[in-house]
Amino acid sequence: MAIKRPLPLPDDVRAALELSDLMPAYDSRPDGQRNGYISWIEESRRDVFRRKRIRQMLDELDAGTIYLGSDWSGGACAIPKKKGR
């Protein structure tokens, strides 16, 4: 299985996270979720939709229990470690 590395954080997304003091919330999310947010934002074809998606990401990070419009408990996506590891 390939290891997923975090996608580079676009400048406008980084600025929005820093301005709203949500960088720690973003950094605490699993790599897959961070990549999901960045991919979803980068898919935007128009600036208005890109800004809307960034705003949604910020709102979800602020709430802490939502990921791309779905409930997220903060640990439900984690793969349990096997005993002895």
URGI-V616969 format. One line per field, one symbol per residue. ss: DSSP state (H for helix, E for strand, - for the rest). phi: phi as a letter, one per 40 degrees, with the letter a starting at -180 (. if undefined). A space follows every 10 residues. Layout:
BEGIN
ss: ???
phi: ???
END
This chain:
BEGIN
ss: ---------- HHHHHHHHH- --HHHHHH-- HHHHHHHHHH HH----HHHH HHHHHHHHHH HHH--EE--E E--------- -----
phi: .cccbccccc dccdcccccc fbdccccccc dccccccccc cccdcbdccc ccccccdccc cccgbbbfgb cacgaccccc cccgb
END
